[in-house]
Amino acid sequence: MPFFGKGFSTRLLLLCLLLMNMAFACKKNPLEDIVNIVWLHSHEEDRDGLKAYRPEDYKFKPSRGRTGFKLLTNDTFIAYLIAPNDTRNEQNGIWRITQDGRAIILEAVGGGRSGNIARRVEFISLQDGLLMVRETELN
């Protein structure tokens, strides 16, 4: 059956829908693999000015507490700070994607041991559960 002919409009519509579906499937949100996961600082793996983070269920070497964060889908986040007794203190805040789309800005509020914080976090890579970021203090 030739492509042009009876039912051409239907075939063209189906082809367009298929291509649109493929385009949406390929355009994955890069934050999708980062949000709703507690990421803890794996200071042993820091290198070249980048900070390394692993999911909290990773088998870390013993350490006297680890800082970390969890981005939530409602544009809020939880920063995990080290308490004086080596447990975790939580500090809440908001996050937003930078105008250039290459990083996020974390703005923590509510005091806490370190006071209000604001930092730019650029996600460099995520491979095999190792998240590498470049952090810059904004205060």
C-alpha positions in Angstrom: 0.0 0.0 0.0 1.5 3.4 -1.0 2.1 5.9 1.8 0.1 8.5 -0.1 -3.3 7.3 -0.8 -6.4 6.2 1.1 -5.9 6.8 4.8 -2.8 9.1 4.3 -4.1 11.6 6.9 -4.5 8.9 9.5 -1.0 7.5 8.8 0.5 11.0 9.0 -1.2 11.7 12.3 0.0 8.4 13.7 3.6 9.1 12.5 3.5 12.6 14.1 2.2 11.2 17.4 4.9 8.5 17.3 7.7 11.1 16.7 6.4 13.4 19.4 6.3 10.5 21.9 9.9 9.5 21.0 11.0 13.2 21.4 9.4 13.4 24.9 10.9 10.1 25.9 14.4 11.2 24.9 14.2 14.6 26.6 14.5 13.3 30.2 14.7 15.9 33.0 18.3 15.6 34.4 17.0 16.3 38.0 14.8 13.3 37.8 17.6 11.0 39.0 18.5 13.4 41.9 15.2 14.5 43.5 13.6 12.6 46.4 16.9 10.9 47.4 19.0 11.7 50.4 22.6 12.5 49.1 25.4 12.3 51.7 28.8 13.9 51.3 31.4 11.3 50.4 34.4 13.4 51.3 36.8 10.5 50.6 35.9 10.9 46.9 36.1 14.7 46.5 38.5 15.7 43.7 39.6 18.6 41.6 37.4 21.1 43.5 34.3 18.9 43.2 32.3 17.5 46.0 31.2 13.8 45.8 27.8 12.6 47.1 26.3 9.2 47.4 22.8 8.0 48.3 22.4 7.3 52.0 22.1 3.6 51.5 25.6 3.4 50.1 28.1 1.5 52.3 30.2 4.4 53.5 33.5 4.0 55.4 33.0 5.0 59.1 32.8 8.7 59.6 31.9 11.1 62.4 28.8 12.3 60.7 28.1 13.3 57.1 26.5 16.4 55.6 24.0 16.0 52.8 20.8 17.2 51.2 17.5 16.0 49.7 15.7 17.9 46.9 12.0 17.5 47.0 9.7 17.9 44.0 7.9 20.9 45.5 11.0 23.1 45.1 12.0 22.7 48.8 14.9 20.8 50.2 16.4 19.5 53.4 20.0 20.2 54.3 21.5 17.6 56.6 24.1 19.2 59.0 26.3 17.5 61.6 25.0 18.0 65.1 27.4 18.3 68.1 26.6 14.6 69.0 27.5 13.5 65.4 23.8 12.9 64.5 22.0 14.9 61.7 20.4 18.2 62.2 17.9 19.2 59.4 17.6 22.7 57.9 14.8 23.4 55.4 15.0 25.6 52.4 13.9 26.2 48.9 15.7 25.5 45.6 15.4 26.9 42.1 17.0 26.2 38.8 19.4 29.0 37.6 18.4 31.1 34.6 21.1 29.3 32.4 19.7 25.9 33.5 23.1 24.6 34.5 22.8 24.6 38.3 20.4 25.1 41.2 20.4 27.7 43.9 19.8 26.4 47.4 18.5 28.9 50.0 18.2 27.5 53.5 16.2 29.4 56.0 15.4 29.1 59.7 18.7 29.5 61.4 20.2 26.2 62.5 23.7 25.8 63.6 25.2 27.4 60.5 22.6 30.2 60.1 21.0 30.9 56.8 22.9 29.6 53.8 22.7 30.2 50.1 24.8 28.3 47.5 25.0 27.5 43.9 25.2 23.8 43.1 26.2 22.8 39.6 25.7 19.1 38.8 28.7 17.8 36.9 28.0 14.1 36.7 26.0 11.2 38.0 27.4 7.8 37.3 27.1 4.5 39.2 25.5 6.3 42.2 28.3 8.9 42.5 27.0 12.5 42.1 29.8 15.1 41.5 28.9 18.7 42.1 30.6 22.1 42.2 29.3 24.2 45.1 29.8 27.9 45.5 28.8 29.9 48.6 26.6 32.9 47.8 26.7 34.6 51.2 
